[in-house]
Amino acid sequence: MQFVHMADNHLGYRQYNLDERENDIYESFLECIDKIIEIRPDFVIHSGDLFESPQPPVNAIRCAMEGLLKLKEKNIPIYLIHGNHDIPKSQQKGKPFGLLKKILGNSLLTFGKNKSHVFNNEVFIGGIEYVSQNKIPKTYEDLEKINSDSKNYKKKILLFHQSVNPFIPQSFEMQVTDFPDDFNYIAGGHIHQRALKPINDGNSVFSYAGSTDIMSVSEVKDYKKNGKGFY
């Protein structure tokens, strides 16, 4: 069984307010989609910030639909959480994921009230969406529920979108020890640098997939060392 981990596409971002950079970011996303289709994984997990804004421009929505429909055509489902850029500030405003779900149906699975899904009756996939630091205690409650619901599964994946110590020691919201210790793969978003580290005595892998394009000058060093894309 094989899966792909992606995050932080930020579709709609106009770096330096240039059309060219906005288009670069669309092209990077679609290039990743094409490479995923070449690999033909069983499913894709996405750790948040698909969009730059909770009210993305039309071109950003069109790009997302184009890429995700390609996955649907190949029967590759995608499991997606909200990052901080995807969440509207007002509950009265619609979420772009809702529009995508209407078109993609069961090919797109999200984590709102439902904190977990199971792929092929075999792989447990839990998801905790981004929250501000003052709401982290609610995230701990969600983690306890996810951990309890996962007990009967041997293959387990957890999606999150937060900054985590010790991977981000300068400014973090959670500790790596906050996560359940028996999940096989802990899939992070929010941090644009890449990380793929064994934890829990090598029994788990902790990962930040990184962004799919360079969003700031501070990312260039990591880009030269680790590249951009997906795991």
N, C-alpha and C positions, 0 to 999 in steps of 0.2 A: 504494500500500500504506500502511496506517495501523495504528499500535499505540498502546496506552495504557500508561503507566508509573505504577505505584502502589507504595506502601510504608507501613510503620509504622501499621497499623490498631490494634494492641494490643488485640484483642478480649478481653474479660474484665477489663480494667482498671477498678477501682472508685475513681475519684478522690474524695477526701474520705470514702471508704468509703460512698458513697451509691449506692443502687439507681438513682436518676435519672441519675447520671453514667455508670454502666455501660451503661444503656439508650441514652443519648445516643451513645455510641461505637458501639454496634451500629447505630443508626439512620444515623449518618454513613457507615458502611461500606456499608450497603444502599442508601443514596441514591447513593453513587458507582457501585455496581453498576448501578442503574437508568439513570444517565446514560451509563454505558459502553454499555449495550444500545441506548440511543437513537443513539449514535454509530456502532455496529456496526463496530468495528475488526476487523482480521484476527486479532489476538491481543493478549493482555495480558501484560506483564512485571511481576513483583512483587519488590521488593528487600528483602524480609525483615521480620520482626516482625509477621507476621499476627496472632499471639497475644501477649498480655501474659506468659504463662507457658507453659513446656513441658508443663505439666499443666493445661490450660485447663478452666474450669468447663463444665458441660453446655451452658449457654446460649451460651457463646462458640463451642463446636463447632457447635451448631445454627445459629447465625448464619452462620458460615463456610460450612457446607454449603448453606444457603439461597441465599446469594449466588453461590457457585461453581457450583451446579447451574443457576442462571439463565443463567450464561455457557455452560455445557455445552449447554443446550437451544437456544441460538442458535449453536452450533458455533463458539464463541470459546474457543480453548485459552488456558491461563494457564501461564506459566513462572515458577517460584517458588523462591527461595533461602531458607535458614534465616538469620534474624537471631539476635542474641545472646539474645533473649527466647524464641526458639523451640527452643533446643537444651537438652536435659536434661543435668543435671550428671553423671548416672550413665548409662553406656552400657547398663545393665541395664533402664532404663526405656524404654518405647516412645515414639516420636515421634508427635505428633498428625498430622503430614503423612502418615504411613503409613495412618492411618485414612481420611483424605480421599482418598488415592489409590485405596483399595479401592472407594470409592463412585464416584469421578469417572473412574477408568480413565485412558485416554490424553489426556483433556482437561486433566489436571494433570501437568505435567512438572517434576521437581525436579532438583537438582544435587548429588548425593552423590559417589559414585565417578565417575560420568559428569559431566564438567565442561562439556559442551556439547550442544546440540541444533540441528537445522536445521529451520526452518519452510518448508514448501512447496518444498523443494530449492533455496531461494534465499537465505534470511536465516539467517546463522550467529548463534547466541545462546549466549554463554559465561556461566558463572556461578561466582563464588567466594564461598563462604559465610563468615559471620563467624568470625574467630579472635581470640583474645587476642593482645596485642602480642608476647609471647614466641614465638608461632607464625607470625609474619609471614613469616619466611624460607620456610616451606612454601607460603605464598600466592604468593611470587615464583616458585616452581617451577611452581605451577598456572598462573600467568599465562603463563609461557614455553610450556607445553604448549598452552594455549588459543590463544595467538598462532600457534604452529606449525600447529595444526589448522585455523585460519581462513584460511590463505593463499590458498586457491582460491575464496574468496567475496568479492564486492564489497560486499555489505550485511552489516554486522557490528554486533552489540549485545553489551555486556558488563554483567552485573549484579554488584553488590558491596554489602557492608554493613559499612562501616568509616568512621571519621572521617578526612578527607583534608585536608592542607595544600595550598594556601592558603585553601581554603574554610572550614576550621575551624582557624585558626592557634593558638588557645589550648591545645588538647589534641588532638593528631592521632596517628594510627597509621601512615599512609602519605602519600606525596607524589603529587600529580597526575601527575608525571613517571614514576611507577612503572608506569602503565598503558600498554598498547600504543597507539602513536600513529596507527594506521590504522583504529581502530574508529569507526564513524559516531556511535554514541550510547553513552555510559557512564552507566549507570543506578544511582544510589546510594540506599541506605537507611541508617538509623541516626540521621541528623541530622533533626530534625523541622522545621527551617526549610527553605524552598524555595530552590533555586538552579537556574538554567538558563543556562549560560555557554558561549560558543564557546571552544574551545581548539585547540591545534595549528594556529595560523594560520587558524582558522575552518573547518578540515576536519572537526572533531569537535565534539560537544556533550557537556558534562559536566552531569549533572543530579542533584539531590536532589529527589525528588517531595514530600518533607515528609510529616508525619502527616496523617491524615484527620480528626482532631479535636484540640482543644487539650488537651495532657497536663500542662502546667504554666504558671504565670503568666509565665515567661520567654518563652513562645511568642506572647504576645498582640501584641507590637509587629509581629512578622513576619506574624502572621495579619491584622492590620489593613492591612498593606501588600500582601501577596501572596495572602491567602486560604488555604484548605485544600482538599484534594481530590486531583487527579492531573494528570499531563501527558499 
